[in-house]
Amino acid sequence: QVQLVESGGGLVQAGGSLRLSCAASGRTFSSYYMGWFRQAPGKERELVAAISRGGETTYYPDSVKGRFTISRDNAKDTMYLQMNILKPEDTAVYYCVAGNRNNYNYYYTPRSRSDYGYWGQGTQVTVSS
């Protein structure tokens, strides 16, 4: 198993930046593909970024592409989400997630919530207009 702890959330003005971190502990960090989901009040949880086990492949939906950057440091067991040009609609609780289905290619970035069996407690990001 792996335990995930997010940090770095907070309040920022529109147009500003934040960097979220996710520290992992437990089994070998590099064996997990990882990502970030978010959930705004009254809305479904949505994937905003995913990264493959080695970090070679990333995925972003159109809503954040060009503004958000996901990365990982396997030597430090830590994943990051750099968020730039933040908008009020980015306001949500952000969750660090991890999964390790063995039938997935090493470079794959799963998109479905059900692919991620491990979730952090979440960190609030609020963007004021």
URMOWO-V148947 format. One record per helix or strand of 3 or more residues. SS is the DSSP state (A for helix, B for strand). FROM is the first residue (numbers start at 1). TO is the last residue. If there is no record, write none. Layout:
BEGIN
ss={SS,SS}
from={FROM,FROM}
to={TO,TO}
END
This chain:
BEGIN
ss={B,B,B,A,B,B,B,B,A,B,A,B}
from={2,10,18,29,33,46,68,78,88,92,113,123}
to={7,13,26,31,39,51,73,83,90,99,115,128}
END
